[in-house]
């Protein structure tokens, strides 16, 4: 069944890849990683950077579906007692907004969308952190797909043998991106504070 699905999506070209990312971001049960891997070998290396950016943008927009479901129907989701949702909630409570970016490459990323909505997280922060979290995954999976010539089974064998290295490869770029976002935000906040202090000093003169 999955093989037929992959073949059908491949025939659609980029539209099939982007559709896959939309389905993945919407939190529907979908083998997104398998699709992306099979697409990797279709594109030249210089195009992967931009294709991954479009994939990440589409994923981020699709993730608004579970975000708004969590925002409007969070009480109903909590009553169902989903284990994945409970675990995502624990991470969100412990790490705050940063958990939205860090969990994106992994299974909990879909659950964190609901939690972000239930917590009434700022929409702007949610979209930025979702994009930052999913972009390294999109780019890395396309590169790996190119390396394995779109052979998902070969990739699975590699992932089983080198799971820890793959985990670091996906997590480190996200952490670095978050560091720079926090640094830029701090600099803007600091510059704004200095400006206000300067205006206050001038007012007293």
N, C-alpha and C positions, 0 to 999 in steps of 0.2 A: 504493500500500500504506500509506504513512504517513498519507495523507489519510483513509483508512478507519479506521485506528487512532485518529487524533485525534477523528474524529466519534464513534466508539464510546465513547471515554473521556469526551468532553464530555457524552454522554447520561447518564453515571453521576453527574454533578454533582461534589460535593466528594470523593466516594469515588474517582472517576477521577483527580482531581488528586493525592490522597494516595497512590494506588496508583502513579502515575507517579513520585512522589518516592521511594517505597520501591524501585522498580526502579532508579532513578538511583543511589541510595545503595548498593545492593547491588553496584554496578560492572558490571552487565549492560549490553551495548551497547543503548542506548535513547535516543531523541531527546527527552530531558527538557525542554530549553529550548523546543522547538517546542510541547510540550504546555502548559507554563506560560504561554507567550505567548498561546495561544489561549484560555486561561481568564481572563486578566486582565480583560476587559471584562464578565464575568459578575457581578462583585462590586462593591458600593459601596466607595468609598475608605476609609471608616471601618472596614470589615471586613478590609481587606487586611493591616493590621498583625498581627492575631491569626491570620489564615489562614496568613500567612508563618511565624509562630512554630510552628504545628502542622506545617506542611510541613517545617520545619527539624528539628523533633524526630523526625519519622518518618524523614527522611533519615539523621539521626545514628544512630538505632537500626538501620536497614538497613545502615549502613556497618560494623556489627559483624561482618557476614558475611565481607567481605574481610579485616577485622582479624584474626578468629580463623583464617581460612584461612592468613594470613601467619604467625600465631603457631604453628600446628600443622604447616603444610606449607611453610614458607619455603624449606627446602632444595630442594624440588622446583621451586618457582617460579624460584629463582635458576638452576637448571640449564637452564631453557628459554631464557634469554638474551633476555628481552623488553626492547626499547629503552626503552619508556615506564617500565618498572619500574626500569631502570638510571638513567634521568634523575631519577626521583622519589627514588631512593636517594641520588643526589648532592646533591639539594636538602636532604634530611633530614640528611645528614651535615654540610652547610654551615650550615644555619639551625636545626637541631634541631626541637624541638616546634612552634615558630612556623610551620614549613612546612606543618603539618597544617591550620592555619586559612587561611593565605594562598593555598594552591593549590586550595581547595575550589571557587571559582567557575569554575575552568578544568579542562581535560581531565586534567591530572596529578593532580587531587584524588582520582580513583578509584584510581590507582596508589599514592598516598601511604598509603591505608588498609592495603594489604598491607605496606608498609614499616614502618608504625607497629606492626603486629602482629609482624613479624619482629624488630623492635628491642625488643619487650616493653615498649612504652610504657605508662605508667600508664593504666588504663582510664578513670578519672575525668578526667584531663587530656585524653585523646583525645576523649571525648564533649563536653567543654566547648569545646575548640578547634574541633571539627568543627561544632558548632552556631554558634559565633561566626563561622566562615568562611562557612557556607552561608546564614545568615539574610539578609545584605545582598543576595545573589544572588536569593533567593526573593522578597524584597520588591521589589527593582528590576524583576525580570522581570514580576511581576504589574502593577506600575505601567506598565511599557512596553506590556504587553498591553492594558491599559485605554486607553492613549494611542493605540495602533494598532488599536483595536477588534478585537483578536484576530487580526489579519491578520499571519501569520508572514512572508509574502513581503515585506510592507512593512517589517517589522522588520529582515529580512535586508539589505535595501537600505540602511537607516539604519545598521546595524552596520558594513557594508562601507565606508561613507563616513565614519563617525565612530568607528572602532575604538579609537583612542587615548583619546578622551573616555570611551567606555564602559568601557574598562579602568580608568581612574582612578576612575570612579564606583563600580566594584565593589571596588576595592582599598583606597581611602582609609578607608571605614567599618570594614573589617576591621582595618587598622593602628591606627585610633583605639581600637577595642574591645580589641585586644591591649594597647595602652598602658595603658588603665585597669585591665585584669586584672593586669598586672605591677605597677602602682602599688598596687592593693589588696592584692596578695600581699605586697609589700614592707612596707606599713604594718602588716599583721598580723604579719609576721615581726619587724619592729622593735618592735612593742608587746609581743610575747612575750618578746623579748630583754630589754627594759626591765623587764618584770615579774620575770623570773628574776634579774636583777641586784638588783632591790629585795628579793627574798626572800633572796638571798645576804647582802646588807648587814644585814638584820634578824637573820639567824642569827648574825652576828659580834658583834652588840651585846649 
